[in-house]
Amino acid sequence: MQIMNDFSRQVNIFKPEEFETPIQIIGAGATGSWVALSLAKMGIENMTIYDFDEVGMHNLPNQCFTLRDINKNKALSIRNLIHLFTGFKIRAKNAKLIGGEPLSGIVFILTDTMKSRRDIYERSIKNNPNIDLLIETRMDLRGGRIYVIDPKDKEQTNQYEQTFYGDDEAEVSACGVSQTVLPSALAITSHAIWKLLNYINGEEVFNETILDFSNEIVMTQTWKKQKGKVKLSNNMVVICKTSADTEKLLEECEKQGMLWRSTAKPTTLNPWYSHEEKTYINISDGVITYGSTDDLSYIFYKELVEFDDLIF
């Protein structure tokens, strides 16, 4: 019996019959399992899921598995569940990707270690002309991050590579295992899929999205290289490499009537973001805030520039 899904209620956003790009999902865990099921329910069948792990009892509270899947491979279990829900026969591989494998189309990296993500990115994705888009998610109990980049865009890859951190920095419980909760997994899944939909529809896609569910905060930024010199203005974040540049910029701000200085307070939202030690000055509505780039990811801004690119 041929199964005919009715996608008429989503055609203003997505028409599966017009989408032919292959989807590769690496990791079928807390986000990967839900991403795969969600995409299939929207009509995407040209999809491959990779995972070598087996379903455990601890996976049931936040991953898309059933009691019947216990001790079975995650990728194969999701494939079977998708067939049950949609009738689709997607591809699933009981395999551990370590990088170097041929990938194409749109790739979701959703593995459970930063080392595996970095290895796959560096060996299979970076500068790969066959990959249109990379979507990577990171999650903790109360929030997470989503990265979307074009692997062929040098500015985006340079910025993305600065966001890697060691596995020892991931949030863990007292027993030493990663901490996740279902609402966070579902929320991050939704944000990741909306980024894919925005990309498909030609709309703006933010390269970095930071989610703080406890405080209901969403922060975004795009990574675009500045073209030529830019004029100092409000709603701008300027990164200064030296203290001399910082003082010169503060003096120039005072000359232009931006007189209110305040020191940025350190944030404890998340330790994931890292940069070289630099100083930033945030200029917004006449208020100057300055601090270290450890806080930079938590600032809303319209324009990010280097001090050397400024004209006064």
C-alpha positions, -999 to +999 in steps of 0.1 A: +000+000+000+014+034-010+012+060+018+004+095+008+012+122+033-007+155+031+016+184+036-009+211+025-008+229+058+029+237+055+032+247+018+037+284+026+069+275+044+081+242+029+072+221-001+090+187+002+085+178-034+106+208-044+135+200-020+161+176-034+192+183-014+204+153+007+204+156+044+231+140+065+225+137+103+255+127+123+244+116+157+209+103+167+208+113+203+190+141+223+188+164+193+196+141+163+168+118+170+142+146+171+157+164+141+155+133+120+119+126+130+108+162+125+124+165+091+108+133+080+073+144+092+078+175+071+083+153+040+121+149+037+130+113+027+164+119+012+181+116+045+209+096+061+214+091+098+247+079+113+252+066+149+271+037+163+256+038+198+229+017+214+197+029+231+199+028+269+173+033+296+189+067+304+181+078+268+143+074+270+135+106+290+149+130+264+155+111+231+130+098+205+131+061+214+107+035+229+112+006+253+114-017+224+145+001+212+166-007+243+200-022+234+193-016+197+213+008+175+201+044+176+203+051+139+184+019+129+158+025+156+151+060+143+149+047+108+123+022+119+103+048+139+103+072+109+089+044+087+062+038+113+052+075+114+056+084+077+061+053+055+094+068+044+125+045+040+154+067+049+190+055+051+205+047+085+241+035+092+253+018+123+287+036+120+310+059+139+321+088+117+356+100+125+362+124+096+373+117+061+340+102+050+324+116+018+296+140+028+274+162+007+243+185+008+233+198+043+250+183+073+238+183+109+267+175+134+249+163+165+274+140+181+279+139+219+315+151+222+333+182+210+363+161+198+341+141+174+325+173+161+359+190+155+373+159+138+344+155+115+344+192+107+381+194+100+383+162+079+350+160+061+333+194+061+357+224+060+362+237+024+342+208+011+326+220-022+299+194-020+285+206+013+260+235+011+254+241+048+266+229+083+242+230+112+257+221+146+239+223+180+252+223+216+231+218+246+231+220+284+203+217+309+191+253+306+202+264+272+224+258+242+239+271+210+233+266+173+259+273+146+251+275+109+279+281+085+288+277+048+319+255+049+333+273+019+330+308+035+364+317+050+350+343+074+324+320+087+348+291+092+373+313+109+347+325+134+332+291+139+366+275+147+370+299+176+339+284+193+354+250+199+361+240+234+373+209+252+350+181+264+360+188+300+340+221+298+307+204+290+281+205+318+281+172+337+263+158+367+277+146+399+281+111+384+301+125+355+277+122+326+263+148+303+232+167+315+202+171+292+165+176+296+137+170+271+124+207+268+159+219+260+163+192+234+130+199+217+136+237+217+170+234+202+157+210+176+130+235+166+155+264+163+178+242+142+151+232+118+139+268+115+174+278+105+172+251+077+138+264+066+151+300+065+180+289+044+158+270+020+135+301+017+164+325+011+159+344+044+186+356+068+202+328+088+222+338+119+255+320+122+254+318+160+223+316+182+227+315+220+197+302+240+191+308+277+158+291+285+159+299+322+158+336+315+140+333+282+169+350+263+178+344+226+209+361+212+221+360+177+249+372+154+260+369+118+296+366+107+302+390+078+335+405+069+334+443+069+341+458+035+364+488+037+364+515+064+334+522+086+324+553+105+321+552+142+284+552+152+259+540+178+248+504+179+283+492+172+308+469+189+344+477+183+372+452+192+405+467+202+436+446+202+457+470+224+451+492+254+463+522+233+436+516+208+410+513+236+420+547+251+421+563+217+386+551+209+373+562+243+387+597+237+371+598+203+338+588+217+340+616+243+347+641+216+316+630+198+295+634+229+293+598+240+303+605+276+288+578+298+312+551+305+305+519+324+325+487+329+310+454+315+300+430+343+313+394+338+286+369+328+282+334+341+256+323+316+279+299+299+317+293+296+315+280+261+325+311+241+362+318+238+383+344+220+418+357+221+422+383+249+410+415+234+389+445+247+356+455+232+337+487+234+300+486+230+285+518+218+247+519+221+225+550+223+253+570+237+263+545+264+298+531+262+304+497+278+338+481+277+352+448+289+368+416+277+357+395+247+347+367+271+315+387+275+311+396+238+288+368+229+261+380+253+258+415+237+231+423+212+247+444+184+241+455+149+276+459+137+309+443+148+342+460+136+379+459+143+395+491+156+417+492+125+387+494+102+373+526+118+375+561+104+369+591+127 
